Amino acid sequence: MREDRLDIEGTDPGVTAPVAVQPGDDVIVAASRALIGCRSDCCSAPAQYSVLLPANSSRQHPGELLLCGHHTRLSRDALLAAGAAIYDSSGWLVSSPS
């Protein structure tokens, strides 16, 4: 395990939590860096977070959402309940369900 920062706006700065690193995370992190300059999937604001949704019984393959800070904060609890991992634009895992 490694320690990654939790820095979604509204949380205490500097709070850290252990986050399990999964095989393939390096690919996910590289992909999340590509969101710079992209628009959010839910509004016209710039994307600040890449949300990776795992495959499940109704979604055969993992999915990715690009979200602005506002919609990430509003959706955080529901996304975590769905097993999503949230990465910021620098590739840091900022929140995960575990």
C-alpha positions as CSV (number, residue, x, y, z in Angstrom):
1,M,0.0,0.0,0.0
2,R,1.0,3.6,-0.5
3,E,-0.2,6.8,1.0
4,D,-2.0,9.1,-1.5
5,R,-3.5,12.5,-0.7
6,L,-7.1,13.3,-0.5
7,D,-7.7,16.7,-1.8
8,I,-11.2,17.1,-3.2
9,E,-12.2,20.6,-2.3
10,G,-14.1,20.7,1.0
11,T,-11.9,18.1,2.7
12,D,-9.2,18.9,5.1
13,P,-5.9,19.8,3.4
14,G,-3.1,17.4,4.0
15,V,-5.4,14.5,5.0
16,T,-4.0,11.2,3.8
17,A,-5.4,7.7,3.7
18,P,-3.9,4.4,2.6
19,V,-4.9,3.5,-0.9
20,A,-4.3,0.1,-2.5
21,V,-2.5,0.3,-5.8
22,Q,-3.9,-2.0,-8.4
23,P,-2.2,-3.5,-11.5
24,G,-2.7,-1.1,-14.4
25,D,-2.9,2.0,-12.2
26,D,0.0,3.5,-14.1
27,V,-2.1,3.3,-17.3
28,I,-5.0,4.9,-15.5
29,V,-2.9,7.7,-14.1
30,A,-1.4,8.5,-17.6
31,A,-4.9,8.6,-19.0
32,S,-6.1,11.0,-16.3
33,R,-3.4,13.5,-17.2
34,A,-4.9,13.7,-20.6
35,L,-7.9,15.5,-19.3
36,I,-6.1,18.9,-19.1
37,G,-7.9,21.2,-21.6
38,C,-11.0,18.8,-21.8
39,R,-14.5,19.8,-20.9
40,S,-16.5,18.1,-18.3
41,D,-19.0,15.4,-19.4
42,C,-21.8,17.0,-17.4
43,C,-21.4,20.8,-18.0
44,S,-19.2,23.2,-20.0
45,A,-16.7,23.7,-17.2
46,P,-13.1,22.4,-17.6
47,A,-12.6,18.9,-16.4
48,Q,-10.7,18.7,-13.1
49,Y,-11.2,15.1,-12.2
50,S,-11.2,11.7,-14.0
51,V,-13.7,9.2,-12.5
52,L,-13.1,5.6,-13.3
53,L,-16.2,3.4,-12.8
54,P,-15.6,-0.4,-12.5
55,A,-17.5,-2.9,-14.7
56,N,-20.5,-4.4,-13.0
57,S,-23.6,-6.5,-13.8
58,S,-25.2,-3.6,-15.9
59,R,-21.9,-2.2,-17.3
60,Q,-19.8,-4.8,-19.1
61,H,-16.6,-2.6,-19.3
62,P,-15.1,0.0,-17.0
63,G,-16.1,3.6,-17.8
64,E,-14.6,7.0,-17.4
65,L,-16.3,10.3,-16.6
66,L,-14.6,13.7,-16.8
67,L,-16.0,16.0,-14.1
68,C,-15.6,19.6,-12.9
69,G,-14.9,20.2,-9.3
70,H,-18.5,21.2,-8.5
71,H,-20.0,18.0,-9.9
72,T,-17.3,15.9,-8.4
73,R,-18.1,17.3,-4.9
74,L,-21.9,16.8,-5.5
75,S,-21.5,13.2,-6.8
76,R,-18.6,12.0,-4.6
77,D,-20.7,9.8,-2.2
78,A,-22.7,8.2,-5.0
79,L,-19.5,7.6,-7.1
80,L,-17.7,6.0,-4.2
81,A,-20.8,3.8,-3.5
82,A,-20.6,2.6,-7.1
83,G,-16.9,1.7,-6.6
84,A,-15.4,4.5,-8.6
85,A,-11.9,5.8,-8.2
86,I,-11.4,9.6,-8.5
87,Y,-8.2,11.1,-9.9
88,D,-7.2,14.7,-10.2
89,S,-5.6,16.3,-13.3
90,S,-2.1,15.6,-12.0
91,G,-2.9,11.9,-11.8
92,W,-3.3,11.7,-8.0
93,L,-5.8,9.2,-6.7
94,V,-7.9,11.5,-4.5
95,S,-10.6,9.2,-3.5
96,S,-11.5,5.5,-3.8
97,P,-14.1,3.2,-2.2
98,S,-11.6,1.3,-0.1
